[in-house]
Every structure is written in structure tokens, then in C-alpha cells.
């Protein structure tokens, strides 16, 4: 070990004996703080740096899009799609039509009601019932 590291270790042990935990923490963080100063000196930044993005604070790395899927992402997407397909397959043809028209085609409850020959409130109630049914079928995936 270098003289600097030995000296720091001695100071840590001394502070520990005196129950000066603030000094112990400061000495333990010293190496890390020194590396940050070096990074600043060379105009480097950490991807874990906290930045403001539209008023929300986040780590810099979270702002970098990751377009390279990994095998775990592929497996999770395949499993999710399989469970979604199974849940949708459990709907009756009329339930499926109502759900798809509302979600995929952004039709209003009034438009759906006119197509199905029912009241808008009935269309909304049926949609909520279908949504809850799908939610129940996808409960295992969501947890």
C-alpha cells in the first residue's frame, strides 16, 4: 500500500477509537471525492450525474435511449405478448370488437354505441367490464 493509503487508514482507526464517525465517513469518501475532482478537472462527467429534465430530476444515463434489446428484454416481451394474446383470446367476439375499436381505433363510446345499437353508458360499462376482465387475466404478468 502507498503511504497516503496507510496514513488514511491510520486516521480512520484513530477517528474510530474516538467515536468520531463524521471523520470516518469523510475519510472513507475521500478517495471517491478525489476522483470526482479529477473528472471535473478533465471535463468528464458520470452517467450517474443527477440532471434536470423538464423539471424532473433523473440520472444522465436514463436519458440515453437504449435501442439494443438484450435477450432478457426479448424473453419478457415474448412472454408479455403471449399472456396478452391469451387474455384477448378469452374475450367473446363482441367483447373483442368493442375493446379493439375503443383502444386501437380511438372510437368514442358514442360511436361504439351507435355501431352496436346500444346506449353510450352501456358501451362504457361493457368496456370497463372487459378492461377489468383483461386486467384480471394479466394480473400475474403485472406483479
Secondary structure by P-SEA (a helix, b strand, c coil): ccaaaaaaaaaaaaaaaacaaaaaaaaaaaaaaaaaaaaaaaccccccccccccccccccccccccccccaaaaaaaaaaaaaaaaaaaaccaaaaaaaaaaacccccaaaaaaaacccaaaaaaaaaaaaaaaaaaaccccc
